[in-house]
Amino acid sequence: MNLTQLAISNFRPYYGETVLDFGAVADRPVSLIHGPNGYGKTSILLALQWCLYGHNRRRREAFEYFNTLARTEAGSLMQVRAEFQSGSKSYTIVRRIRGKNGCIETAQDLDNDEITFLEDGERYQGQDP
């Protein structure tokens, strides 16, 4: 199974949506993330980890990960979408969390996170993953 795309929205330094395409070169299965200190490399890995596993202290950690500019906007959403390819099948995992009402000032202003699983673009109908 190969990670083909990662879309990060309002997660740590990533304000708005940032899309990383890992599937552009099929004959090169290794992707390198390179950049100076403080430019978001660790945030990419944390975003993937949050998408796949969530957190033990969900709201507090999610609040810390929510982009500080996005927290000030009513209806803001933090979301990470990971797309994978395995043979002819594609899989998508989307985890999102949003503010309850208006701006997000504390962890209590966040709703619980939601997760969606898709297989070939359709909501996953198999056993719970």
GIUR-V336583 format. One record per pair of residues at least 6 apart in sequence whose ideal C-beta (glycine too) atoms are under 6 Angstrom apart, sorted by sequence separation. I is the first residue (numbers start at 1). J is the second residue. D is the distance in whole Angstrom. If there is no record, write none. Layout:
i,j,d
I,J,D
I,J,D
//
This chain:
i,j,d
8,14,5
35,41,6
55,61,4
70,76,4
84,91,5
117,124,4
9,17,5
33,41,5
22,31,5
83,92,5
100,109,6
8,18,5
99,109,5
82,93,5
100,111,5
7,19,5
66,78,5
81,94,5
97,110,6
98,111,6
6,20,5
80,95,6
5,21,5
97,113,4
79,96,4
4,22,6
95,113,6
96,114,5
3,22,5
4,23,3
77,96,6
78,97,5
95,115,5
77,98,5
94,116,5
76,99,6
93,117,6
92,118,4
13,40,5
74,102,5
91,119,6
51,80,4
13,43,6
50,80,6
90,120,6
12,43,4
51,82,5
72,103,5
89,120,6
47,80,5
71,104,4
62,97,5
11,47,5
8,47,5
51,93,6
51,95,5
63,107,4
60,107,5
63,110,6
59,107,4
62,110,6
59,110,5
15,67,5
12,65,6
11,65,6
15,69,5
10,67,4
10,70,4
11,78,6
10,78,5
9,79,4
8,80,5
7,81,4
6,82,6
5,83,4
4,83,5
3,84,6
4,85,5
1,84,5
2,85,5
1,86,4
//
